[in-house]
Amino acid sequence: MAWITLTDEDLKRRLAAAEYTALLNAAKQASQDPADLVAEAIEEITGKVRGYVAACQKNTLGDGQTIPSELKASALALVRDYLFTRLPQMAP
């Protein structure tokens, strides 16, 4: 199993350009640094994914803040949800 580190670039590729721009603008309007907000979201979701993986005693965690590559798409969906529900202008 390959272990990867989620990045801002992964998120940019996952979101439509309009979504990413709206996210950055919403963060600025909420007086938050967009880069810090994205980093916080990635850190939070990486920890959550690692926690679920670690819950099975048969699993061995990868080094650092990594997740199994098979969970990349799911983790990025969680990052998107985290960000879009965190900012008032982005909530549905």
Contacts in CASP RR format, 6 or more apart in sequence:
PFRMAT RR
TARGET T0000
AUTHOR 0000-0000-0000
METHOD contacts of the structure
MODEL  1
MAWITLTDEDLKRRLAAAEYTALLNAAKQASQDPADLVAEAIEEITGKVR
GYVAACQKNTLGDGQTIPSELKASALALVRDYLFTRLPQMAP
1 68 0 8 1.000
1 69 0 8 1.000
1 70 0 8 1.000
2 68 0 8 1.000
2 69 0 8 1.000
3 62 0 8 1.000
3 63 0 8 1.000
3 66 0 8 1.000
3 67 0 8 1.000
3 68 0 8 1.000
3 69 0 8 1.000
4 66 0 8 1.000
4 67 0 8 1.000
4 68 0 8 1.000
4 69 0 8 1.000
4 72 0 8 1.000
5 46 0 8 1.000
5 64 0 8 1.000
5 65 0 8 1.000
5 66 0 8 1.000
5 67 0 8 1.000
6 42 0 8 1.000
6 45 0 8 1.000
6 46 0 8 1.000
6 67 0 8 1.000
6 72 0 8 1.000
6 75 0 8 1.000
6 76 0 8 1.000
6 79 0 8 1.000
7 42 0 8 1.000
8 35 0 8 1.000
8 38 0 8 1.000
8 39 0 8 1.000
8 42 0 8 1.000
10 72 0 8 1.000
10 76 0 8 1.000
11 20 0 8 1.000
11 38 0 8 1.000
11 42 0 8 1.000
11 76 0 8 1.000
11 79 0 8 1.000
11 80 0 8 1.000
12 20 0 8 1.000
14 73 0 8 1.000
14 76 0 8 1.000
14 77 0 8 1.000
14 79 0 8 1.000
14 80 0 8 1.000
15 23 0 8 1.000
15 80 0 8 1.000
19 80 0 8 1.000
22 89 0 8 1.000
22 90 0 8 1.000
23 34 0 8 1.000
23 38 0 8 1.000
23 83 0 8 1.000
23 84 0 8 1.000
23 87 0 8 1.000
23 90 0 8 1.000
24 34 0 8 1.000
25 89 0 8 1.000
26 87 0 8 1.000
26 88 0 8 1.000
26 89 0 8 1.000
26 90 0 8 1.000
27 33 0 8 1.000
27 34 0 8 1.000
27 37 0 8 1.000
27 87 0 8 1.000
28 34 0 8 1.000
29 89 0 8 1.000
30 87 0 8 1.000
30 88 0 8 1.000
30 89 0 8 1.000
32 87 0 8 1.000
37 83 0 8 1.000
37 86 0 8 1.000
37 87 0 8 1.000
38 79 0 8 1.000
38 83 0 8 1.000
41 79 0 8 1.000
41 82 0 8 1.000
41 83 0 8 1.000
41 86 0 8 1.000
42 79 0 8 1.000
43 65 0 8 1.000
44 82 0 8 1.000
45 75 0 8 1.000
45 78 0 8 1.000
45 79 0 8 1.000
45 82 0 8 1.000
46 65 0 8 1.000
46 66 0 8 1.000
46 67 0 8 1.000
46 75 0 8 1.000
47 65 0 8 1.000
48 78 0 8 1.000
49 67 0 8 1.000
49 68 0 8 1.000
49 71 0 8 1.000
49 74 0 8 1.000
49 75 0 8 1.000
49 78 0 8 1.000
50 61 0 8 1.000
50 65 0 8 1.000
50 66 0 8 1.000
50 67 0 8 1.000
53 59 0 8 1.000
53 61 0 8 1.000
53 67 0 8 1.000
53 68 0 8 1.000
53 71 0 8 1.000
54 61 0 8 1.000
67 75 0 8 1.000
83 90 0 8 1.000
84 90 0 8 1.000
84 91 0 8 1.000
84 92 0 8 1.000
85 91 0 8 1.000
END
